[in-house]
């Protein structure tokens, strides 16, 4: 899977809980996913963790941020990383 595919899979899991994800999915699906875009999305999630009051939602966002960090560190855009896939599946 590519970074873009991993990110879209994560967003599919997050979308029912967080409205903002629908717009991010469109952005990722229809644009080139480069490191700048990925860094911006990561920063957005990192900042949202501190804004959410519900502890369950905060935990989910923190886990999503961890997964995003793993996706950011993947070397090649088409690099398969089974650990990332397992994290997303268990999300």
RAVENNOR-V336607 format. One record per pair of residues at least 12 apart in sequence whose C-alpha atoms are under 7 Angstrom apart, sorted by the first residue. I is the first residue (numbers start at 1). GAP is how many residues later the second one is. If there is no record, write none. Layout:
i:I gap:GAP
i:I gap:GAP
This chain:
i:1 gap:77
i:1 gap:78
i:1 gap:79
i:2 gap:75
i:2 gap:76
i:2 gap:77
i:2 gap:78
i:3 gap:68
i:3 gap:74
i:3 gap:75
i:4 gap:24
i:4 gap:29
i:8 gap:17
i:10 gap:78
i:11 gap:14
i:38 gap:34
i:42 gap:23
i:42 gap:26
i:45 gap:16
i:45 gap:20
i:46 gap:19
i:49 gap:12
i:49 gap:13
i:67 gap:17
i:67 gap:20
i:70 gap:14
